[in-house]
């Protein structure tokens, strides 16, 4: 061997060693990141108990254990990923485990899809795995947007497969695209939007880069858009829908969300990790370490414009703009490269991203593990409720919407909806919005159902009971003391607000259960 070859072999061996270390760290972080789901029977995610309650209704529909207050009504609309899959999985295991398995599958789709997309685009795995783990418990996911999480993971796989076929025969690309469009429509509408926006921007870049004729450009875009247009036409003809009406812009939050996106429970941790990542990316870009491919530039501009112009609430779905951030964070690593010439810098970068992932994971475990006892306590309280009762949910303290509420107490907001299973009860807060869920309240209680909403403030309930209701009091609580049999008051235990009307049956650190003494 020539002496001149030895330095080259030494450098190559060093890079191979560092690459092996990075892969080992990624594998370890991946295994650890799934622990919260594996260790908690009911993950402490805001919407999760509500989704679990609906899974019980769907799984028990048509059986002797079916809830008497709800009925199943399927229609041609999106956002049905778990509604379609979990009841089928529940034939082989408990509904609780099937729902948790669905969440775990969603996480696997996120991590695996990000890795596959980068592999397809670059021919190797470099940044995407760490980005996926850093955002695995970001704010939209820890708030329990599980259909969106599943759909986004599926979109990553669809984008990767489409890019594999981008230069191949168009009929195959059309068939594959049609399959993913149909699956994404059923899974979650906004995930379909992310899929379409990404591939649309990519095709526009490819058209410009290859300087193809208008005819070829139109054909490429038609192959991409036709399946979605066909689905929307079928939805229109079958009286389907995409959620409810309602569009709102909360422009003041758009500059804030990037600093709160990383963690759904601790704003300090979210700001620290988000700010650290932004500073590191800016530094790497300015020094020339981080470079975007031309297609990546198109995607960055497209995602930035989408984040700015998209409403905060669209088709009745809240926090729509917030969901753009994790989508961009999972897709863009496949279109950029990071080159650090110094071993010290490479090890520092590996340690930094590992620290971000572990810090977020510790914050998640610090909330999820204690909630095992809290959820067990409220499930035990359901045995004190007469089967078939009507249960109202109230709250003490700050019950405002996030990010103003105490984020560590927020996972309890929908826990009382599990009474629909354990006590066959009616709970007005159960998600039953047409266009999103295939469950609806029966005619006898439909006037009391609210498709979305948190606990009713206790002072409002007290004012209604005292005969001093506000002019704009919602119909479902206008005569709550006549319509409901039980009341859960969420929050730290407090003195009975209406001792003549309410009888305390159970008390926990996070709730008090009252029986309502009916009066006319």
C-alpha positions as CSV (number, residue, x, y, z in Angstrom):
1,X,0.0,0.0,0.0
2,X,1.4,3.4,-0.9
3,X,2.0,5.8,1.9
4,X,-0.1,8.4,0.2
5,X,-3.2,6.2,0.5
6,X,-2.9,5.9,4.3
7,X,-4.3,9.3,5.2
8,X,-7.2,8.8,2.9
9,X,-8.0,5.4,4.5
10,X,-7.6,7.0,8.0
11,X,-10.1,9.8,7.1
12,X,-12.5,7.3,5.6
13,X,-12.3,5.1,8.7
14,X,-12.9,8.1,10.9
15,X,-16.0,9.1,8.9
16,X,-17.3,5.5,9.0
17,X,-16.8,5.4,12.7
18,X,-18.7,8.7,13.2
19,X,-21.5,7.5,10.9
20,X,-21.8,4.3,12.9
21,X,-22.0,6.4,16.1
22,X,-24.7,8.6,14.6
23,X,-26.7,5.6,13.5
24,X,-26.4,4.0,16.9
25,X,-27.4,7.3,18.6
26,X,-30.4,7.6,16.3
27,X,-31.5,4.0,17.0
28,X,-31.2,4.5,20.7
29,X,-33.2,7.8,20.6
30,X,-35.8,6.2,18.5
31,X,-36.3,3.3,20.9
32,X,-36.5,5.7,23.9
33,X,-38.9,8.0,22.1
34,X,-41.6,5.3,21.8
35,X,-41.4,4.6,25.6
36,X,-44.1,7.2,26.6
37,X,-46.7,5.4,24.5
38,X,-45.6,1.9,25.7
39,X,-45.6,2.9,29.4
40,X,-49.0,4.6,29.6
41,X,-52.4,2.9,29.0
42,X,-54.0,6.3,28.2
43,X,-51.5,8.8,26.9
44,X,-51.9,12.3,28.5
45,X,-52.8,14.0,25.2
46,X,-55.6,16.6,25.2
47,X,-57.9,15.1,22.6
48,X,-56.8,11.4,23.2
49,X,-59.4,10.5,25.8
50,X,-62.2,11.9,23.6
51,X,-60.9,9.9,20.6
52,X,-60.7,6.8,22.8
53,X,-64.3,7.3,24.0
54,X,-65.4,7.4,20.4
55,X,-63.5,4.2,19.6
56,X,-65.5,2.5,22.3
57,X,-68.8,3.6,20.8
58,X,-67.7,2.5,17.3
59,X,-66.4,-0.8,18.5
60,X,-69.5,-1.6,20.5
61,X,-72.1,-0.4,18.0
62,X,-74.7,-3.1,17.4
63,X,-73.8,-5.1,20.5
64,X,-75.6,-5.4,23.8
65,X,-73.0,-3.0,25.3
66,X,-73.8,-0.2,22.8
67,X,-74.2,3.3,24.3
68,X,-77.9,4.2,24.2
69,X,-77.3,7.9,23.6
70,X,-75.2,7.7,20.4
71,X,-75.5,6.2,16.9
72,X,-73.0,5.6,14.1
73,X,-73.6,7.5,10.9
74,X,-71.0,7.1,8.2
75,X,-70.7,9.5,5.2
76,X,-68.2,10.3,2.5
77,X,-65.9,12.7,4.4
78,X,-62.3,12.7,5.5
79,X,-60.5,12.6,8.9
80,X,-61.5,8.9,9.5
81,X,-58.1,7.2,10.0
82,X,-58.6,5.9,13.5
83,X,-62.3,5.5,13.0
84,X,-61.7,3.1,10.2
85,X,-58.7,1.2,11.6
86,X,-59.1,1.0,15.4
87,X,-62.5,-0.9,15.5
88,X,-61.0,-3.5,13.2
89,X,-57.9,-3.8,15.4
90,X,-60.1,-4.0,18.5
91,X,-61.4,-7.4,17.2
92,X,-58.0,-8.8,18.2
93,X,-57.3,-6.8,21.4
94,X,-58.9,-4.3,23.8
95,X,-60.1,-1.0,22.4
96,X,-57.7,0.8,24.7
97,X,-54.7,-1.2,23.3
98,X,-55.9,-0.9,19.8
99,X,-56.1,2.9,20.1
100,X,-52.7,3.1,21.6
101,X,-51.3,0.8,18.9
102,X,-52.8,3.3,16.3
103,X,-50.9,6.1,18.0
104,X,-47.7,4.0,18.0
105,X,-48.3,3.2,14.3
106,X,-48.7,7.0,13.6
107,X,-45.3,7.6,15.2
108,X,-43.7,4.9,13.2
109,X,-45.1,6.3,10.0
110,X,-43.7,9.8,11.0
111,X,-40.2,8.5,11.7
112,X,-40.1,5.9,8.9
113,X,-41.6,8.3,6.4
114,X,-39.1,11.0,7.1
115,X,-36.2,8.5,6.8
116,X,-37.5,7.0,3.5
117,X,-38.1,10.5,2.0
118,X,-34.5,11.5,2.7
119,X,-33.2,8.1,1.5
120,X,-35.0,8.5,-1.8
121,X,-33.9,12.1,-2.3
122,X,-30.3,11.8,-1.2
123,X,-29.5,8.1,-1.3
124,X,-28.6,8.1,2.4
125,X,-30.0,8.9,5.8
126,X,-28.5,12.0,7.4
127,X,-30.8,14.6,9.1
128,X,-34.4,13.4,8.7
129,X,-34.4,10.9,11.5
130,X,-33.2,13.4,14.1
131,X,-35.7,16.0,12.9
132,X,-38.6,13.5,13.1
133,X,-37.7,12.5,16.7
134,X,-37.3,16.2,17.7
135,X,-40.9,16.9,16.5
136,X,-42.4,13.5,17.6
137,X,-43.9,15.2,20.6
138,X,-44.4,18.7,19.2
139,X,-47.4,20.7,20.2
140,X,-50.0,19.4,17.6
141,X,-49.1,15.8,18.3
142,X,-49.2,16.1,22.1
143,X,-52.5,17.9,21.9
144,X,-53.8,14.7,20.4
145,X,-54.3,15.4,16.8
146,X,-53.9,11.7,16.1
147,X,-55.6,11.5,12.7
148,X,-53.5,14.3,11.5
149,X,-50.3,12.6,12.8
150,X,-51.3,9.4,11.1
151,X,-52.1,11.2,7.9
152,X,-48.9,13.3,7.9
153,X,-46.9,10.1,8.4
154,X,-48.7,8.5,5.5
155,X,-48.1,11.7,3.4
156,X,-44.4,11.4,4.0
157,X,-44.5,7.8,2.6
158,X,-46.6,9.0,-0.4
159,X,-44.2,11.8,-1.2
160,X,-41.2,9.5,-1.0
161,X,-42.8,6.9,-3.3
162,X,-43.9,9.6,-5.8
163,X,-40.4,11.0,-6.0
164,X,-39.1,7.5,-6.7
165,X,-41.4,7.3,-9.7
166,X,-41.0,11.0,-10.8
167,X,-38.9,10.1,-13.8
168,X,-40.7,6.9,-14.6
169,X,-43.8,6.2,-16.8
170,X,-46.7,8.4,-16.0
171,X,-49.4,5.6,-15.8
172,X,-47.6,4.0,-12.8
173,X,-47.2,7.4,-11.2
174,X,-50.9,8.1,-11.7
175,X,-52.0,4.8,-10.2
176,X,-49.7,5.2,-7.1
177,X,-50.7,8.9,-6.7
178,X,-54.4,7.9,-6.9
179,X,-53.9,5.3,-4.1
180,X,-52.2,7.7,-1.8
181,X,-54.7,10.5,-2.5
182,X,-57.6,8.2,-1.6
183,X,-55.9,6.9,1.6
184,X,-54.9,10.5,2.7
185,X,-58.5,11.8,2.0
186,X,-59.8,9.1,4.3
187,X,-57.1,9.7,6.9
188,X,-57.0,13.5,7.3
189,X,-57.9,16.2,4.8
190,X,-55.1,18.6,5.9
191,X,-52.5,15.8,5.5
192,X,-53.8,15.4,1.9
193,X,-53.2,19.2,1.5
194,X,-49.6,18.9,2.7
195,X,-49.1,16.0,0.3
196,X,-50.5,17.9,-2.6
197,X,-48.7,21.2,-1.8
198,X,-45.4,19.4,-1.5
199,X,-45.6,17.5,-4.8
200,X,-47.2,20.5,-6.5
201,X,-44.2,22.7,-5.6
202,X,-41.8,20.0,-6.5
203,X,-43.4,19.5,-9.9
204,X,-43.3,23.3,-10.5
205,X,-39.6,23.3,-9.8
206,X,-39.1,20.3,-12.0
207,X,-41.0,22.0,-14.8
208,X,-38.9,25.1,-14.5
209,X,-35.6,23.2,-14.1
210,X,-36.1,21.0,-17.1
211,X,-37.7,23.8,-19.1
212,X,-40.4,21.4,-20.5
213,X,-43.2,22.4,-22.9
214,X,-46.5,23.7,-21.6
215,X,-48.1,20.5,-22.8
216,X,-45.9,18.3,-20.7
217,X,-46.2,20.6,-17.8
218,X,-49.9,20.5,-17.9
219,X,-49.9,16.7,-18.2
220,X,-47.7,16.4,-15.1
221,X,-49.9,18.6,-13.0
222,X,-53.0,16.9,-14.3
223,X,-51.6,13.5,-13.2
224,X,-51.1,15.0,-9.8
225,X,-54.4,16.8,-9.4
226,X,-57.0,14.6,-11.1
227,X,-57.4,12.0,-8.3
228,X,-58.1,14.7,-5.7
229,X,-60.5,16.6,-8.0
230,X,-62.4,13.3,-8.6
231,X,-62.7,12.7,-4.9
232,X,-64.1,16.2,-4.3
233,X,-66.6,15.6,-7.0
234,X,-67.8,12.3,-5.4
235,X,-68.0,14.0,-2.0
236,X,-70.2,16.8,-3.5
237,X,-72.5,14.3,-5.2
238,X,-72.9,12.2,-2.1
239,X,-73.5,15.2,0.2
240,X,-70.3,14.6,2.0
241,X,-68.4,17.4,3.9
242,X,-65.1,18.5,5.3
243,X,-65.9,19.5,8.9
244,X,-68.1,22.5,9.6
245,X,-68.2,26.1,8.6
246,X,-66.0,28.6,10.3
247,X,-62.8,30.3,9.2
248,X,-60.7,32.5,11.6
249,X,-57.3,34.2,11.4
250,X,-55.3,34.8,14.6
251,X,-52.4,36.6,13.0
252,X,-50.9,37.6,16.4
253,X,-50.0,34.0,17.1
254,X,-48.2,33.3,13.9
255,X,-44.9,34.8,15.1
256,X,-45.2,33.0,18.4
257,X,-46.0,29.4,17.3
258,X,-42.4,28.6,16.1
259,X,-41.2,29.2,19.7
260,X,-44.0,27.1,21.2
261,X,-44.1,24.3,18.7
262,X,-41.5,21.9,20.2
263,X,-43.3,20.9,23.3
264,X,-47.0,20.7,24.2
265,X,-46.6,20.8,28.0
266,X,-43.9,23.2,29.0
267,X,-43.6,26.6,27.2
268,X,-40.1,27.1,28.7
269,X,-38.8,23.9,27.3
270,X,-40.5,24.7,24.0
271,X,-39.0,28.1,23.8
272,X,-35.5,26.9,24.7
273,X,-35.4,24.0,22.2
274,X,-37.1,26.0,19.5
275,X,-34.8,29.0,19.9
276,X,-31.7,26.7,20.0
277,X,-32.7,25.0,16.8
278,X,-33.4,28.3,15.0
279,X,-30.1,29.8,16.1
280,X,-28.2,26.7,15.1
281,X,-29.9,26.5,11.7
282,X,-29.3,30.2,11.0
283,X,-25.6,29.9,12.1
284,X,-25.1,26.9,9.9
285,X,-26.7,28.6,6.9
286,X,-24.7,31.8,7.3
287,X,-21.4,29.8,7.5
288,X,-22.3,27.7,4.5
289,X,-22.6,24.5,6.4
290,X,-26.3,24.1,5.7
291,X,-27.4,24.3,2.1
292,X,-30.8,23.9,0.4
293,X,-31.2,22.2,-2.9
294,X,-33.0,24.2,-5.6
295,X,-36.2,22.2,-5.0
296,X,-35.8,22.8,-1.3
297,X,-35.8,26.5,-1.9
298,X,-39.1,26.2,-3.7
299,X,-40.5,24.2,-0.7
300,X,-39.3,26.6,1.9
301,X,-40.9,29.6,0.1
302,X,-44.1,27.6,-0.5
303,X,-44.4,26.4,3.2
304,X,-43.6,29.9,4.4
305,X,-46.4,31.4,2.3
306,X,-48.8,28.7,3.2
307,X,-48.1,29.3,6.9
308,X,-48.7,33.1,6.5
309,X,-51.9,32.9,4.4
310,X,-53.7,29.8,5.8
311,X,-56.3,30.6,8.4
312,X,-55.9,29.5,12.0
313,X,-59.3,27.8,11.8
314,X,-60.5,26.3,8.6
315,X,-63.6,24.2,8.0
316,X,-64.1,24.2,11.8
317,X,-60.7,22.7,12.4
318,X,-58.5,24.7,14.8
319,X,-54.8,25.3,14.8
320,X,-54.5,24.6,11.0
321,X,-51.5,27.0,10.5
322,X,-49.8,25.4,13.5
323,X,-49.7,22.1,11.6
324,X,-47.7,23.5,8.8
325,X,-44.6,23.8,11.0
326,X,-44.1,20.1,11.8
327,X,-44.9,19.2,8.2
328,X,-42.2,21.5,6.9
329,X,-39.8,20.2,9.6
330,X,-40.3,16.6,8.5
331,X,-40.1,17.2,4.7
332,X,-37.3,19.8,4.3
333,X,-34.4,17.7,5.7
334,X,-34.7,15.6,2.6
335,X,-33.9,18.6,0.5
336,X,-31.0,20.1,2.3
337,X,-27.4,19.1,3.2
338,X,-25.3,19.7,6.3
339,X,-21.5,19.6,5.9
340,X,-19.4,20.1,9.0
341,X,-15.7,19.7,8.2
342,X,-14.5,19.5,11.8
343,X,-15.0,16.4,13.9
344,X,-15.6,18.6,16.9
345,X,-18.5,20.4,15.2
346,X,-20.0,17.1,14.1
347,X,-19.9,15.7,17.6
348,X,-21.3,19.0,19.0
349,X,-24.2,18.9,16.5
350,X,-25.0,15.3,17.4
351,X,-24.9,16.1,21.1
352,X,-27.1,19.2,20.6
353,X,-29.9,17.5,18.7
354,X,-29.8,14.6,21.0
355,X,-30.2,17.0,23.9
356,X,-33.2,18.6,22.3
357,X,-34.8,15.3,21.8
358,X,-34.1,14.0,25.3
359,X,-35.2,17.3,26.9
360,X,-38.6,17.2,25.1
361,X,-38.9,13.5,26.0
362,X,-38.3,14.1,29.7
363,X,-41.0,16.9,29.7
364,X,-43.4,14.4,28.1
365,X,-42.7,11.6,30.6
366,X,-43.0,14.1,33.5
367,X,-46.6,14.6,32.5
368,X,-47.7,11.3,31.1
369,X,-46.5,9.0,33.9
370,X,-48.3,10.9,36.8
371,X,-51.5,11.0,34.6
372,X,-51.7,7.2,34.8
373,X,-53.0,7.6,38.4
374,X,-55.3,10.5,37.4
375,X,-56.9,8.6,34.6
376,X,-57.3,5.6,36.8
377,X,-59.0,7.7,39.4
378,X,-61.6,9.1,37.0
379,X,-62.3,5.7,35.5
380,X,-62.9,4.4,39.1
381,X,-65.3,7.3,39.6
382,X,-67.4,6.2,36.7
383,X,-68.6,3.2,38.8
384,X,-70.5,5.7,41.0
385,X,-72.6,6.9,38.0
386,X,-75.9,5.2,37.2
387,X,-75.7,3.6,33.8
388,X,-77.3,5.6,31.0
389,X,-77.0,9.0,32.9
390,X,-76.3,12.4,31.4
391,X,-73.0,13.9,32.6
392,X,-72.0,17.5,32.4
393,X,-68.4,18.7,32.6
394,X,-67.4,21.9,34.4
395,X,-64.2,23.5,35.4
396,X,-62.6,25.8,38.0
397,X,-59.8,28.3,37.5
398,X,-58.4,29.3,34.1
399,X,-60.3,27.3,31.5
400,X,-59.2,29.4,28.6
401,X,-58.0,27.8,25.4
402,X,-54.3,27.1,25.0
403,X,-51.7,28.6,25.1
404,X,-53.2,30.5,28.0
405,X,-54.4,27.5,30.1
406,X,-52.1,25.4,32.3
407,X,-50.9,23.0,29.7
408,X,-50.2,20.2,32.2
409,X,-53.9,20.2,33.3
410,X,-55.2,20.4,29.8
411,X,-55.0,16.6,29.2
412,X,-57.8,16.2,31.8
413,X,-60.3,18.3,29.8
414,X,-61.9,15.4,27.9
415,X,-61.2,12.6,30.4
416,X,-64.9,12.6,31.6
417,X,-66.0,11.6,28.0
418,X,-64.8,8.1,28.8
419,X,-68.0,7.8,30.9
420,X,-69.7,7.0,27.5
421,X,-68.1,3.6,27.8
422,X,-67.7,2.9,31.5
423,X,-71.2,4.2,32.4
424,X,-73.0,4.2,29.1
425,X,-73.5,7.9,29.7
426,X,-74.2,10.9,27.6
427,X,-71.4,13.6,27.7
428,X,-72.0,16.7,25.6
429,X,-68.3,17.3,25.0
430,X,-67.8,14.1,23.0
431,X,-66.5,14.9,19.5
432,X,-69.6,14.4,17.2
433,X,-69.1,16.9,14.5
434,X,-70.5,16.0,11.1
435,X,-67.8,15.9,8.5
436,X,-65.2,14.8,11.0
437,X,-66.6,12.0,13.2
438,X,-69.0,9.2,12.2
439,X,-70.7,9.3,15.7
440,X,-73.6,11.5,16.5
441,X,-76.0,12.0,19.5
442,X,-79.4,10.4,19.2
443,X,-82.5,12.6,18.7
444,X,-83.5,12.6,22.4
445,X,-80.2,14.3,23.5
446,X,-79.1,16.0,20.3
447,X,-80.0,19.4,21.6
448,X,-77.5,19.0,24.4
449,X,-74.6,17.9,22.2
450,X,-71.8,20.3,21.4
451,X,-69.4,18.9,18.8
452,X,-66.4,20.7,20.3
453,X,-65.9,22.5,23.6
454,X,-64.1,22.3,26.9
455,X,-65.5,22.4,30.5
456,X,-68.1,24.9,31.3
457,X,-66.9,27.5,33.9
458,X,-68.3,26.7,37.3
459,X,-69.3,30.3,38.0
460,X,-71.5,30.3,34.8
461,X,-73.2,27.1,36.1
462,X,-73.8,28.8,39.4
463,X,-75.2,31.9,37.8
464,X,-77.7,29.8,35.7
465,X,-78.7,27.8,38.8
466,X,-79.3,31.0,40.7
467,X,-81.6,32.4,38.0
468,X,-79.0,34.9,36.7
469,X,-78.0,33.4,33.3
470,X,-76.1,35.6,30.8
471,X,-78.0,36.6,27.7
472,X,-75.8,34.5,25.5
473,X,-75.8,31.3,27.6
474,X,-75.4,28.2,25.3
475,X,-78.6,26.1,24.9
476,X,-76.9,22.9,26.1
477,X,-76.5,24.3,29.6
478,X,-79.5,26.7,29.8
479,X,-81.4,24.3,32.1
480,X,-78.4,22.1,33.1
481,X,-79.8,21.4,36.6
482,X,-82.8,19.7,34.9
483,X,-81.0,18.0,32.0
484,X,-78.0,16.4,33.7
485,X,-77.7,13.8,36.4
486,X,-74.0,14.3,37.3
487,X,-71.4,17.0,37.1
488,X,-67.7,16.7,36.9
489,X,-65.8,19.8,38.1
490,X,-62.3,19.7,36.8
491,X,-59.4,21.3,38.6
492,X,-58.1,21.2,42.2
493,X,-60.7,20.3,44.8
494,X,-62.7,23.4,45.9
495,X,-65.7,23.9,48.2
496,X,-69.1,22.8,46.8
497,X,-70.3,25.8,44.8
498,X,-74.0,24.7,45.1
499,X,-74.5,22.6,48.2
500,X,-78.3,22.7,47.9
501,X,-78.1,21.4,44.3
502,X,-74.9,19.2,44.2
503,X,-73.9,16.2,46.3
504,X,-70.2,15.3,46.2
505,X,-69.6,11.6,45.4
506,X,-65.9,11.4,44.6
507,X,-62.9,13.7,44.9
508,X,-59.4,13.5,43.3
509,X,-56.5,15.9,42.8
510,X,-57.9,16.9,39.4
511,X,-61.7,16.6,39.7
512,X,-64.8,16.4,41.9
513,X,-67.8,14.3,40.9
514,X,-71.2,15.6,42.0
515,X,-74.7,14.1,41.8
516,X,-77.2,16.7,40.7
517,X,-80.4,16.9,42.8
518,X,-83.1,17.5,40.3
519,X,-85.3,20.4,40.7
520,X,-87.9,22.2,38.6
